[in-house]
Amino acid sequence: MFGGNAEGLQTLSRFSSGPGRSDRKLLSLEILRSNLLSAPSGGEDLLAQKIPGLQMSLKKSKERTEKCKSIQHAVADLGWSQPTLIQEKAVPLALEGKDLLAGARTGSGKTAAYAVPIIQHILTSKQSVREQAVRALVLVPTKELGQQVQTVLRQLTSFCSRDVRVADISSKADVSSQRPILMEKPDVVVGTPSRVLAHINAHNLDLQASLEVLVVDEADLIFWFGFEADLKSLLR
C-alpha cells in the first residue's frame, strides 16, 4: 500500500504466519489508517536505473535476463539515474515478495517504486506460466491518477509491451464498453475501488484465482474519498 503526503515504510510480511488471508488484509487497512492519515511529508531524490535488488534479480536466471533487461532499457530511455528514497527502500523488498506499507510525498516516484517490481514479477511468472490472466491490481482514488499510473506502467513496459499488458478502467465510461478490454485479461488492471467492484459484479473481471499483486495507491485519499466500504468488499 502506498500513500501520499506521508513518509516511511513498514514491512507487513510478518502477517504471513499470523491471521488468515482475509484477516491479514483487513488488519493491513487498520495499520494503513493509523500510519498514513496524519504523517508529515518529506523530500526525495530522482528515480534510478540501478536500484539495489533489481540488479540481483536480473542475474538469478539467464533464460529470463533479456526480458527483464527490458525494464532497464526503459528506465535508461526515461533518463532516470538516481533512485528516490522510497524506491531505494521499497523496490528490493517488493522484489523479495514482501508486503509493504509505504508513504512519500507527491512527486517522489512512488508509482515507479511499485511499478518496477510488478513488471519484474509478471515477466518472471510468464517464464513458467503461459496462461494470460490479471496478475496485478492497482487501486487509485481518481481517474486522473489512474491515467498517470497507466502512463508510467506503459513507459516502463515500452520494451516488453507484448509481455505485460496494462488496462486503465478508472474512467467513468459505461461498464459494458470496458468489458472487451477486460475480456482480454490484461496483466495489470488500474482502477478505482468502486469501478473495479462494478466490473466484478458485472462478471467482467474475476480476480479470485489469478491475482498475485495488489497495490493501493494514494491510500489515504481512498479513505478520504469514501472508498473504504468498496475496498473492504474487494479484500474479502
C-alpha positions in Angstrom: 0.0 0.0 0.0 1.3 3.4 -1.0 0.1 6.7 0.4 0.8 10.3 -0.3 1.8 13.2 2.0 3.4 10.7 4.4 6.8 9.3 4.6 8.0 6.0 5.8 7.9 2.3 5.1 6.8 -0.8 7.0 7.1 -4.5 6.1 3.8 -6.3 6.5 5.2 -9.7 5.7 5.1 -10.6 9.4 1.3 -11.3 8.8 2.3 -14.3 6.7 2.4 -16.6 9.7 -0.4 -14.9 11.6 -4.1 -14.4 10.7 -5.7 -15.8 7.6 -5.6 -14.1 4.3 -8.8 -12.0 4.7 -7.9 -11.1 8.3 -4.5 -10.0 7.2 -5.9 -7.7 4.5 -8.3 -6.1 7.0 -5.6 -5.7 9.6 -3.5 -4.0 6.9 -6.3 -1.5 6.5 -6.2 -0.6 10.2 -2.4 -0.2 10.1 -2.8 1.9 7.0 -5.4 4.2 8.6 -3.3 4.7 11.8 0.0 5.4 9.9 -0.8 7.3 6.8 -3.6 9.7 7.5 -1.7 12.3 9.5 2.0 11.6 8.9 4.3 14.5 7.8 5.8 14.8 4.3 9.5 14.5 3.4 11.8 15.1 0.5 13.2 12.6 -2.0 15.8 12.4 -4.9 15.2 11.4 -8.5 14.4 7.9 -9.9 17.0 5.2 -10.6 18.2 2.9 -13.3 20.4 0.9 -10.9 18.1 0.0 -7.9 19.5 -2.4 -5.4 17.6 -5.7 -5.6 16.6 -5.3 -9.2 20.1 -5.9 -10.4 20.3 -9.0 -8.2 17.0 -10.3 -9.5 18.1 -9.9 -13.1 21.2 -12.1 -12.5 19.3 -15.0 -11.0 18.3 -16.7 -14.2 20.0 -16.5 -17.6 16.9 -17.5 -19.5 14.9 -14.5 -18.3 17.7 -12.0 -18.4 16.8 -10.4 -21.8 13.2 -9.9 -21.0 14.0 -8.5 -17.5 16.5 -6.2 -19.0 13.7 -4.5 -20.9 12.9 -2.7 -17.7 16.5 -1.3 -17.6 16.3 -0.2 -21.2 13.0 1.6 -20.5 14.4 3.3 -17.4 17.5 4.4 -19.4 15.3 5.8 -22.1 13.5 7.9 -19.4 16.8 9.3 -18.3 16.4 8.2 -14.7 19.8 7.9 -13.0 19.3 8.0 -9.2 16.7 6.2 -7.0 14.5 8.2 -4.8 14.4 7.3 -1.1 11.0 5.4 -1.5 12.4 3.5 -4.5 15.7 2.6 -2.8 13.9 1.2 0.2 10.8 -0.3 -1.3 11.9 -1.9 -4.6 14.3 -4.5 -3.1 11.7 -5.6 -0.5 8.9 -5.8 -3.1 11.2 -7.9 -5.4 11.5 -10.3 -2.4 7.7 -10.6 -2.4 7.2 -8.8 0.9 4.1 -6.9 1.7 4.8 -3.2 2.2 3.1 -0.1 3.7 4.9 3.0 2.4 4.4 6.7 2.3 6.1 9.6 0.5 5.1 12.9 -0.9 3.7 13.6 -4.4 6.4 13.6 -7.0 8.7 11.3 -5.0 8.5 8.4 -7.5 6.1 6.2 -5.6 4.5 4.9 -8.8 7.8 3.6 -10.2 8.6 2.1 -6.8 5.8 -0.4 -7.2 5.6 -0.5 -11.0 9.1 -1.9 -11.4 8.5 -4.9 -9.1 5.1 -5.5 -10.7 6.6 -5.7 -14.2 9.5 -7.8 -13.0 7.1 -10.2 -11.2 5.0 -10.6 -14.3 7.9 -11.1 -16.7 9.3 -13.8 -14.3 5.9 -15.5 -13.9 5.5 -15.8 -17.7 8.6 -17.8 -17.9 6.7 -20.7 -16.4 3.0 -19.8 -16.6 1.7 -19.2 -20.1 -1.9 -18.6 -19.3 -3.0 -15.0 -19.8 -4.5 -13.6 -16.6 -4.9 -10.5 -14.5 -2.0 -10.8 -12.0 -1.8 -7.2 -10.6 -4.4 -4.8 -9.5 -3.6 -1.1 -8.7 -6.3 0.7 -6.9 -6.4 4.5 -7.2 -8.7 7.2 -5.8 -9.3 9.2 -9.0 -9.4 8.6 -12.8 -6.7 11.3 -13.2 -4.3 9.2 -11.0 -5.4 6.1 -12.9 -4.3 7.7 -16.2 -1.0 8.7 -14.6 -0.3 5.2 -13.3 -1.1 3.7 -16.7 1.3 6.1 -18.4 4.2 5.2 -16.0 3.5 1.5 -16.5 3.4 1.8 -20.2 6.6 3.8 -20.2 8.3 1.1 -18.2 7.0 -1.7 -20.4 7.9 0.1 -23.7 10.4 -2.8 -24.4 8.0 -5.6 -23.3 4.6 -4.3 -24.2 3.6 -7.7 -25.7 4.5 -9.5 -22.5 3.0 -7.0 -20.0 -0.4 -5.5 -20.9 -1.9 -2.7 -18.9 -5.6 -1.6 -18.8 -6.9 1.5 -17.0 -10.6 1.2 -16.2 -10.8 4.2 -13.8 -12.7 6.4 -16.2 -16.5 6.9 -16.0 -17.2 5.2 -19.3 -20.0 2.7 -19.4 -19.1 -0.6 -17.7 -20.2 -2.6 -20.8 -17.9 -0.5 -23.0 -14.9 -1.6 -21.0 -15.9 -5.3 -20.9 -13.9 -6.1 -24.2 -10.7 -4.7 -22.6 -11.1 -6.9 -19.5 -12.0 -10.0 -21.6 -8.5 -9.9 -23.0 -7.2 -10.4 -19.4 -4.6 -7.6 -19.2 -1.7 -8.4 -16.8 -2.2 -5.2 -14.9 -5.6 -3.5 -14.2 -5.7 0.0 -12.8 -9.0 1.4 -11.4 -10.9 3.0 -8.5 -12.3 0.6 -5.9 -15.8 1.3 -6.9 -15.1 0.8 -10.6 -13.2 -2.5 -10.1 -16.1 -3.7 -7.8 -18.6 -2.8 -10.5 -16.8 -4.9 -13.1 -16.5 -7.8 -10.7 -20.3 -7.6 -10.0 -20.9 -7.5 -13.8 -18.7 -10.6 -14.2 -16.3 -8.7 -16.4 -13.4 -9.3 -14.0 -12.5 -12.3 -11.9 -9.6 -11.9 -9.6 -10.1 -14.9 -7.3 -7.8 -17.3 -9.0 -5.2 -15.1 -10.7 -4.5 -12.0 -8.6 -0.9 -12.1 -7.2 -0.1 -8.4 -6.6 -2.3 -5.7 -5.0 -1.3 -2.0 -4.8 -3.4 0.6 -3.0 -2.1 3.9 -4.3 -2.7 7.2 -2.5 -4.4 5.0 0.2 -5.1 8.0 2.4 -7.2 9.6 -0.3 -9.0 6.4 -1.0 -10.3 6.6 2.6 -11.0 10.3 2.4 -12.9 9.9 -0.8 -15.3 7.4 0.7 -14.0 4.2 -0.9 -13.4 2.3 2.4 -16.6 0.1 2.0 -15.7 -0.8 -1.6 -12.1 -1.5 -0.6 -13.2 -3.9 2.2 -15.6 -5.6 -0.2 -12.7 -6.2 -2.7 -10.4 -7.5 0.0 -12.9 -10.1 1.4 
